[in-house]
């Protein structure tokens, strides 16, 4: 079970970095205000990283 959560967190970390680099490279801050769903996708990904990391620690400790 812990390997599943580790791979999920690792995927989200890579996704967070790649997507963050893409939107900072592709769009100006003025354009990002119009496309706020991209920023919300980053926020959701960050929250999911935290949830999976927490669950991984809980399951490893038990």
C-alpha positions in Angstrom: 0.0 0.0 0.0 2.8 2.5 0.8 4.4 2.0 -2.6 1.1 3.0 -4.2 0.9 6.3 -2.3 4.6 7.0 -2.9 4.1 6.6 -6.7 1.0 8.8 -6.5 2.9 11.5 -4.6 5.9 11.2 -7.0 3.6 11.6 -10.0 1.9 14.7 -8.5 5.3 16.3 -7.7 6.5 15.8 -11.3 3.1 17.0 -12.6 3.2 20.0 -10.4 6.7 21.0 -11.6 6.1 20.3 -15.2 2.7 22.1 -15.3 4.0 25.0 -13.3 6.9 25.5 -15.7 4.6 25.2 -18.7 2.1 27.9 -17.5 4.9 30.2 -16.3 6.6 29.8 -19.7 3.5 30.0 -21.8 1.4 32.7 -20.2 2.0 36.2 -18.8 0.6 37.1 -15.4 -2.0 39.2 -17.2 -3.2 36.2 -19.2 -3.2 34.0 -16.2 -5.7 36.2 -14.5 -8.1 35.4 -17.3 -7.3 31.7 -17.2 -7.6 31.2 -13.4 -8.6 27.5 -13.9 -4.9 26.8 -14.5 -4.0 28.2 -11.1 -6.8 26.2 -9.5 -5.5 23.0 -11.1 -2.1 23.8 -9.5 -3.8 24.3 -6.1 -5.8 21.1 -6.5 -2.6 19.2 -7.3 -0.9 20.6 -4.3 -3.7 19.6 -2.0 -3.7 16.1 -3.5 0.0 15.8 -2.9 -0.6 16.6 0.8 -3.4 14.2 1.1 -1.5 11.3 -0.4 1.6 12.1 1.6 -0.4 12.2 4.8 -2.2 8.9 4.0 1.1 7.3 3.1 2.6 8.2 6.4 -0.5 7.0 8.3 -0.4 3.6 6.6 3.3 3.2 7.0 3.1 3.9 10.7 0.4 1.3 11.3 
